[in-house]
Amino acid sequence: MEREAKKKVFVLCIENRHCDDLEKRKLYQVIPDDEAAKEGYLRVIDESGEDYLYPESYFVYVELPREAQEALQAAT
């Protein structure tokens, strides 16, 4: 049985105060982390290539067209 690819979630950075590894106006992939979300944080893969927690208020969720989602999923 084939596994269905999970839809990846992306956010747009709108703030990067005190965060050298975030760039404003750039998309970042969200890594699910329920415990972090309860505290108001998102786990994202930042410019270092690693996943770290950042305040959720630094981002807005974006709904990408299907073609963009496929292109980003193929690139990772």
N, C-alpha and C positions, 0 to 999 in steps of 0.2 A: 504494500500500500504506500502511495506517495504521501510525503508530509507536505501539508500546505504551508507555504511561506508566510510567516507572521508579518503583518503590516508594521512597518517601522514608523515611529512617531518622530517628527521633527519640530524644532522650535527656532524662532528667530531671536537672536540676542539684541536687546534694546538698551542694555546697561552693562558696564563692565568695571565699575568702581572697584579698585583694589584687586583686580583679577587680570594678571598678565597673560593668562592663557585663554582669554575670550576676546573676540573681535565683534564690535557692534555691527549690525546689519548682516551678520553671517548666520547660516543655518547650522544647527547642531542636532545630532541624533540623541534622542532620549533613551536611556537604559531604564527599564522598569525597576522601581525601588519603592515599594509601598511604605516602608518605615520612614524613608526620607520625605516622601510626599506628605505624611502626617505632620511633619515638622515644618512644612513649607519650602522644601528643597527639591530640586530636580537633579538627577544623576545624568550628566551629559558627557560625551566624548569631546574633549576640548582640543586646543591646538597642540598639546603635548602628545596627543594620540591615546591618552589614558582617560578613564572615566572618573569624574570627580563630582562632588556635590556643590551646587550653587543655589543661591536664593531663586525661588520660582519667579519672583517679581522681576528678575533680570531678563525674562524671556516672554514671548507670546507664542502660542501654538499656531501652526500653519497647516492648512489642508492643501496638499499639493495635488496637481492634476495627476491622473494615472500614469501618464508618460514620464513625468518627473519622478514619481515614486519608483517606477521600474528602473529608470536610469540610475537613481541613487542606490537602489538595492543591488543592482548589477555591479556597481563600483566598489562595494564593500565585500 
